[in-house]
Amino acid sequence: MAQAQRLMIGGLSQRTGCNIETIRYYERVGMPPAPPRTEGGHRSYGEKHLERLTFIRRSRELGFTLDEVRSLLSLVDGGDYTCGEVLALTREHLEAVRAKILDLKRLEKTLTEIAGQCSGGAVPNCPIVDALFQHGPSSGARKVTAIPNGQKATPSK
C-alpha cells in the first residue's frame, strides 16, 4: 500500500468490518503492531494492518479467544509454522466449542422443563421463580409442582 493509500481508522474499520473501538482495544492489548502516526497525530494504517486485523476479526468470528488468536498469530509471526500446529490449535478450539454446545443443550433442556411447569396464569406463586430459588445441582431441572390453593410450590425430581 503506497503512502497515498494508507488508511485512517475509519477506513480500516470499513474495510475490515471491525468497529473502531474494537480496533483501538486490539491495539491496546498488542494484537496488531502500533501504526505510525501522521503529523497531526492520527493513526495511519497500511496493508499489513488491514491483513492482520482481518485475521483477528475472522478468528474471533469463529469463536477463538484472544489468547487462541495470539497463539495463532505467534505461529504466523514466527514464519516457520506448520499446518499441523494450526490444526492442533483448531482442534483444541473445536473441542471447547463442542463442550459449550453440550452445556447449551443442557441449559435448553432445563429451561424447557422449568417453563413447562408454569401455566402463565395469575396465581401469585410461580413455579419458575420457585425453581430459581432452589438449591441444588444446576445441571438438571428440578420439577416444581404448584399447589392450587396458593401455598408454596414443592420441588420433586
MOLINLIN-V207318 format. One record per residue. N is the residue number from 1. RES is the residue in three letters. PHI is phi in degrees with one decimal (NA if undefined). BURIAL is 1 if it has 16 or more other C-alpha atoms within 10 Angstrom, else 0. Layout:
n: <N:N>
res: <RES:RES>
phi: <PHI:PHI>
burial: <BURIAL:BURIAL>
This chain:
n: <1:2:3:4:5:6:7:8:9:10:11:12:13:14:15:16:17:18:19:20:21:22:23:24:25:26:27:28:29:30:31:32:33:34:35:36:37:38:39:40:41:42:43:44:45:46:47:48:49:50:51:52:53:54:55:56:57:58:59:60:61:62:63:64:65:66:67:68:69:70:71:72:73:74:75:76:77:78:79:80:81:82:83:84:85:86:87:88:89:90:91:92:93:94:95:96:97:98:99:100:101:102:103:104:105:106:107:108:109:110:111:112:113:114:115:116:117:118:119:120:121:122:123:124:125:126:127:128:129:130:131:132:133:134:135:136:137:138:139:140:141:142:143:144:145:146:147:148:149:150:151:152:153:154:155:156:157>
res: <MET:ALA:GLN:ALA:GLN:ARG:LEU:MET:ILE:GLY:GLY:LEU:SER:GLN:ARG:THR:GLY:CYS:ASN:ILE:GLU:THR:ILE:ARG:TYR:TYR:GLU:ARG:VAL:GLY:MET:PRO:PRO:ALA:PRO:PRO:ARG:THR:GLU:GLY:GLY:HIS:ARG:SER:TYR:GLY:GLU:LYS:HIS:LEU:GLU:ARG:LEU:THR:PHE:ILE:ARG:ARG:SER:ARG:GLU:LEU:GLY:PHE:THR:LEU:ASP:GLU:VAL:ARG:SER:LEU:LEU:SER:LEU:VAL:ASP:GLY:GLY:ASP:TYR:THR:CYS:GLY:GLU:VAL:LEU:ALA:LEU:THR:ARG:GLU:HIS:LEU:GLU:ALA:VAL:ARG:ALA:LYS:ILE:LEU:ASP:LEU:LYS:ARG:LEU:GLU:LYS:THR:LEU:THR:GLU:ILE:ALA:GLY:GLN:CYS:SER:GLY:GLY:ALA:VAL:PRO:ASN:CYS:PRO:ILE:VAL:ASP:ALA:LEU:PHE:GLN:HIS:GLY:PRO:SER:SER:GLY:ALA:ARG:LYS:VAL:THR:ALA:ILE:PRO:ASN:GLY:GLN:LYS:ALA:THR:PRO:SER:LYS>
phi: <NA:-70.0:-52.0:-68.9:-98.3:-67.4:-110.5:-86.8:-60.2:-63.9:-65.9:-62.9:-60.3:-64.3:-69.6:-100.5:75.3:-105.4:-59.6:-57.4:-64.6:-68.0:-59.3:-62.1:-62.1:-57.6:-65.5:-61.6:-91.9:77.9:-70.7:-94.4:-66.4:-63.6:-78.3:-66.9:-112.3:-75.7:-59.1:-82.5:90.5:-83.0:-67.0:-129.2:-99.2:-112.5:-59.1:-63.4:-65.5:-61.1:-63.1:-66.4:-65.7:-62.2:-58.8:-63.2:-60.9:-65.8:-61.0:-66.3:-60.8:-83.9:88.4:-65.8:-73.3:-60.8:-64.5:-65.4:-63.6:-59.4:-62.9:-62.0:-64.7:-66.0:-65.3:-63.9:-64.4:-67.7:81.5:-116.4:-81.8:-112.4:-61.8:-62.8:-66.5:-65.7:-60.6:-60.7:-63.8:-67.0:-66.4:-60.3:-64.5:-60.3:-64.2:-64.9:-63.3:-62.7:-63.7:-63.8:-61.0:-61.4:-61.0:-66.0:-66.0:-64.4:-62.2:-60.0:-62.9:-61.9:-64.5:-63.6:-65.3:-64.5:-64.6:-68.8:-84.4:-110.1:-88.2:76.9:-77.3:-96.6:-64.2:-64.9:-89.7:-118.3:-60.1:-67.7:-62.6:-60.5:-63.9:-70.8:-82.2:-74.4:-87.0:140.9:-63.8:-90.1:-81.3:-143.2:-81.5:-92.6:-72.3:-114.0:-109.7:-82.1:-96.7:-57.1:-81.1:92.5:-69.7:-63.3:-68.8:-117.5:-81.8:-147.8:-100.2>
burial: <0:0:0:0:0:1:1:1:1:0:0:1:1:0:0:1:0:1:0:0:0:0:1:0:0:1:0:0:0:0:1:1:0:0:1:0:0:0:0:0:0:0:0:1:1:1:0:0:1:1:0:1:1:1:1:1:1:1:1:0:0:0:0:1:0:0:0:1:1:1:0:1:1:0:1:0:0:0:0:0:0:0:0:0:0:0:0:0:0:0:0:0:1:0:0:0:0:0:0:0:0:0:0:0:0:1:1:0:0:1:0:0:1:1:0:0:1:1:0:0:0:0:0:0:1:1:1:1:0:1:1:0:0:0:0:0:0:0:0:0:1:1:1:1:1:1:0:0:0:0:0:0:1:0:0:0:0>
